[in-house]
Amino acid sequence: MSGQNVHRLEMGGREIILIGTAHISKKSVDEVRELIQEEKPDTVCVELCQSRYQAVTDTDRWKNTNVVKIIKEGKSLLLLVNLALSSYQKRLARQFGVQPGQEMIQGIASANDVGAALCLADRDIQTTMLRLWRGMGLWGRIKLFFQILISMLAKEDISEEELEKMKGGDMLTSALNELSEHSPQFKAVLIDERDKYLAQKIKTAPGNKVVAVLGAGHVPGIKEELYNDHDLEQLSVVTPASKIFKIIAWSLPILILGIILSTFSLDRAAGIDQMVSWILWNGSLSALGTIIALGHPLAVLTAFAASPISSLSPLLAAGWFAGLTQALVSKPNVRDFENISEDILTLKGFWRNKVIHILLVVVLANVGSSIGALVGGADVIRRFINVIWG
């Protein structure tokens, strides 16, 4: 089989065949099946990691989701971004009548049909997202999430011709270049690093003939990186949070408390005003975020009460308390977990599904709390300056 989506390389007497696919194209599924049947390779590499492999082969995976654990580990926003990305892909996939990732599923099935070894060639999705997360900062994460939410609201359909252009690489290359200009970190982690990881896994896969089923956007980079050696352990390291960030995270609350205490020593009434301002700004905006998430009234009250305190400790977050309250008063059932894959297809479903609803409460309560801490902190400083220069 030949064509613009199939790329053949000879490396040390071995043949490596890359097939570029669009993740929502029925034609890609057929091309993968035909190529593997014709070539009968020793190994088939697919652009999946172990967790994503289990996700496409285990349809009941959501039943094992521990929402409370996700909240406590601070992974609510991360999971929501993953769900939003999945929603966008599934919506396009539904337009073309194909299951998302079906070309990878076909690669797995065809490998089994021809007796080829299967190689899960991609880096673990959690490692990729954490490496991206650590380099973005809070506002970058929030911005990314809302950009994805906005994309979910777009109802434009794309044609099969546009889809084929994406597979050819022209549209993808242009999109990635634009993405690189606005967010180099995004492209470096999601594309460039994975190109290196995928290339090394493909290059070291067993057998004299290897077929790799890949998203078209990765093919140009992988073709180049196949001729370089890469350290997979180094590409899988998740660096701990910066010590500077920890110092700042602890210094700011100490500064706010110090300013309030100093104001009390100079002007008791002004100090009380500072405390009230801090409580109202933090509590009100965190409660507002919970209201926007359509949280339960008890979750709203919890956010209001927790935010002024949690904003003074890097170890706490108002959204955690609001989310746990939401989980207690509106406990998800098995049906909610089973319906996640459908409910993420619409913005309405995000609020209807109790599991996703809890995550929204956590995230939006935290967003409100963060804004409240900034505004409240600025007001505390302003009042202190007025006392000093009064």
Backbone hydrogen bonds, N-H to C=O, Kabsch-Sander energy under -0.5 kcal/mol:
donor,donor_aa,acceptor,acceptor_aa,energy
6,V,3,G,-1.5
7,H,18,L,-3.1
9,L,16,I,-2.7
11,M,9,L,-0.5
11,M,14,R,-2.9
14,R,11,M,-1.4
15,E,208,N,-3.1
16,I,9,L,-3.0
16,I,14,R,-0.5
17,I,15,E,-0.5
17,I,210,V,-3.3
18,L,7,H,-3.2
18,L,16,I,-0.5
19,I,212,A,-2.6
20,G,5,N,-3.0
20,G,18,L,-0.5
21,T,214,L,-2.6
25,S,22,A,-1.7
26,K,24,I,-0.5
29,V,25,S,-1.2
30,D,26,K,-1.8
31,E,27,K,-2.3
32,V,28,S,-2.3
33,R,29,V,-2.0
34,E,30,D,-2.5
35,L,31,E,-2.4
36,I,32,V,-2.2
37,Q,33,R,-2.1
38,E,34,E,-2.2
39,E,35,L,-2.8
40,K,36,I,-2.3
42,D,209,K,-2.0
43,T,209,K,-1.5
44,V,117,A,-3.0
45,C,43,T,-0.5
45,C,211,V,-3.2
46,V,119,C,-2.3
47,E,213,V,-1.2
48,L,46,V,-2.5
53,Y,49,C,-2.5
54,Q,50,Q,-2.2
55,A,51,S,-1.7
56,V,52,R,-2.0
57,T,53,Y,-1.3
58,D,54,Q,-2.2
59,T,57,T,-0.6
61,R,58,D,-1.2
63,K,60,D,-1.5
64,N,61,R,-1.3
65,T,62,W,-1.7
67,V,65,T,-0.9
70,I,66,N,-2.0
71,I,67,V,-2.3
72,K,68,V,-2.5
73,E,69,K,-2.0
74,G,71,I,-1.4
75,K,70,I,-2.4
79,L,75,K,-2.5
80,L,76,S,-2.4
81,V,77,L,-2.3
82,N,78,L,-1.9
83,L,79,L,-2.5
84,A,80,L,-2.6
85,L,81,V,-2.6
86,S,82,N,-2.3
87,S,83,L,-2.3
88,Y,84,A,-2.1
89,Q,85,L,-1.9
90,K,86,S,-2.6
91,R,87,S,-2.3
92,L,88,Y,-1.7
93,A,89,Q,-2.4
94,R,90,K,-2.5
95,Q,91,R,-1.2
96,F,92,L,-1.1
97,G,94,R,-1.0
98,V,93,A,-2.1
101,G,23,H,-1.6
102,Q,99,Q,-2.0
104,M,101,G,-0.9
105,I,101,G,-2.0
106,Q,102,Q,-2.7
107,G,103,E,-1.6
108,I,104,M,-2.1
109,A,105,I,-2.4
110,S,106,Q,-3.1
111,A,107,G,-2.0
112,N,108,I,-1.8
113,D,109,A,-2.0
114,V,110,S,-2.0
115,G,111,A,-0.5
115,G,112,N,-0.6
116,A,111,A,-2.6
117,A,42,D,-2.9
119,C,44,V,-2.6
120,L,118,L,-0.5
121,A,46,V,-2.1
121,A,119,C,-1.0
122,D,46,V,-0.5
122,D,48,L,-1.9
128,T,124,D,-2.2
129,M,125,I,-2.6
130,L,126,Q,-2.5
131,R,127,T,-2.4
132,L,128,T,-2.0
133,W,129,M,-3.1
134,R,130,L,-2.6
135,G,131,R,-0.7
135,G,132,L,-0.8
136,M,133,W,-1.5
137,G,133,W,-1.1
141,R,137,G,-2.0
142,I,138,L,-2.4
143,K,139,W,-2.6
144,L,140,G,-2.2
145,F,141,R,-2.4
146,F,142,I,-2.4
147,Q,143,K,-2.2
148,I,144,L,-2.1
149,L,145,F,-2.3
150,I,146,F,-2.3
151,S,147,Q,-1.9
152,M,148,I,-1.6
153,L,149,L,-0.9
153,L,150,I,-0.7
154,A,150,I,-0.7
154,A,151,S,-0.6
163,L,159,S,-2.0
164,E,160,E,-2.3
165,K,161,E,-1.8
166,M,162,E,-1.8
167,K,163,L,-1.8
168,G,164,E,-1.9
169,G,165,K,-1.0
169,G,166,M,-0.6
170,D,165,K,-0.6
171,M,165,K,-0.7
173,T,169,G,-3.1
174,S,170,D,-2.0
175,A,171,M,-2.4
176,L,172,L,-2.9
177,N,173,T,-2.1
178,E,174,S,-2.0
179,L,175,A,-2.5
180,S,176,L,-2.5
181,E,177,N,-1.5
182,H,178,E,-1.5
183,S,179,L,-3.0
187,K,183,S,-1.7
188,A,184,P,-2.6
189,V,185,Q,-2.1
190,L,186,F,-2.4
191,I,187,K,-2.2
192,D,187,K,-2.0
193,E,188,A,-2.7
195,D,191,I,-2.4
196,K,192,D,-1.7
197,Y,193,E,-2.2
198,L,194,R,-3.2
199,A,195,D,-2.4
200,Q,196,K,-2.1
201,K,197,Y,-2.2
202,I,198,L,-2.6
203,K,199,A,-2.7
204,T,200,Q,-1.7
205,A,202,I,-1.0
210,V,15,E,-2.6
211,V,43,T,-2.4
212,A,17,I,-3.1
213,V,45,C,-3.3
213,V,211,V,-0.5
214,L,19,I,-2.4
214,L,212,A,-0.7
216,A,21,T,-2.9
218,H,215,G,-2.0
219,V,215,G,-0.7
219,V,216,A,-0.8
222,I,218,H,-2.6
223,K,219,V,-2.6
224,E,220,P,-1.2
225,E,221,G,-2.5
226,L,222,I,-1.9
227,Y,224,E,-1.0
228,N,225,E,-2.0
232,L,230,H,-0.8
235,L,231,D,-1.9
236,S,232,L,-0.6
236,S,233,E,-0.8
237,V,234,Q,-0.9
239,T,237,V,-0.7
246,K,242,S,-1.8
247,I,243,K,-2.6
248,I,244,I,-2.7
249,A,245,F,-3.0
250,W,246,K,-1.9
251,S,247,I,-2.5
252,L,248,I,-2.4
254,I,250,W,-1.6
255,L,251,S,-2.7
256,I,252,L,-2.6
257,L,253,P,-2.7
258,G,254,I,-2.6
259,I,255,L,-2.5
260,I,256,I,-2.3
261,L,257,L,-2.6
262,S,258,G,-2.3
263,T,259,I,-2.4
264,F,260,I,-2.3
265,S,261,L,-1.8
266,L,262,S,-1.0
266,L,263,T,-0.6
267,D,263,T,-3.9
271,G,267,D,-2.3
272,I,268,R,-2.3
273,D,269,A,-2.2
274,Q,270,A,-2.2
275,M,271,G,-2.1
276,V,272,I,-2.6
277,S,273,D,-2.6
278,W,274,Q,-2.8
279,I,275,M,-2.6
280,L,276,V,-2.9
281,W,277,S,-2.7
282,N,278,W,-2.1
283,G,279,I,-2.7
284,S,280,L,-2.5
285,L,281,W,-1.8
286,S,282,N,-2.0
287,A,283,G,-2.4
288,L,284,S,-2.4
289,G,285,L,-2.0
290,T,286,S,-1.8
291,I,287,A,-2.3
292,I,288,L,-2.6
293,A,289,G,-1.5
294,L,291,I,-2.1
295,G,290,T,-2.9
299,A,296,H,-0.8
300,V,296,H,-2.1
301,L,297,P,-2.4
302,T,298,L,-2.1
303,A,299,A,-2.4
304,F,300,V,-2.1
305,A,301,L,-2.3
306,A,302,T,-2.7
307,S,303,A,-2.2
309,I,306,A,-0.7
310,S,306,A,-3.3
311,S,307,S,-2.4
312,L,309,I,-1.5
313,S,310,S,-1.8
316,L,313,S,-1.5
320,W,317,A,-0.9
321,F,317,A,-1.1
322,A,318,A,-2.4
323,G,319,G,-2.9
324,L,320,W,-2.4
325,T,321,F,-2.1
326,Q,322,A,-2.5
327,A,323,G,-2.3
328,L,324,L,-1.7
329,V,325,T,-2.3
330,S,326,Q,-1.9
336,D,333,N,-0.6
337,F,333,N,-1.4
338,E,334,V,-2.4
339,N,335,R,-1.9
340,I,337,F,-0.9
342,E,339,N,-0.8
343,D,339,N,-3.3
344,I,340,I,-2.0
345,L,342,E,-1.6
346,T,343,D,-1.2
350,F,346,T,-1.1
351,W,347,L,-1.0
351,W,348,K,-0.5
352,R,348,K,-1.9
353,N,349,G,-2.5
357,H,353,N,-2.7
358,I,354,K,-2.0
359,L,355,V,-1.5
360,L,356,I,-2.2
361,V,357,H,-2.2
362,V,358,I,-2.2
363,V,359,L,-2.5
364,L,360,L,-2.8
365,A,361,V,-2.1
366,N,362,V,-1.9
367,V,363,V,-2.3
368,G,364,L,-2.3
369,S,365,A,-2.2
370,S,366,N,-2.5
371,I,367,V,-2.2
372,G,368,G,-2.6
373,A,369,S,-2.3
374,L,370,S,-1.8
375,V,371,I,-2.7
376,G,372,G,-3.1
377,G,373,A,-2.4
378,A,374,L,-2.1
379,D,375,V,-2.1
380,V,376,G,-2.2
381,I,377,G,-2.2
382,R,378,A,-2.3
383,R,379,D,-2.4
384,F,380,V,-1.8
385,I,381,I,-2.4
386,N,382,R,-2.1
387,V,383,R,-1.7
388,I,384,F,-2.4
389,W,385,I,-2.8
390,G,386,N,-0.6
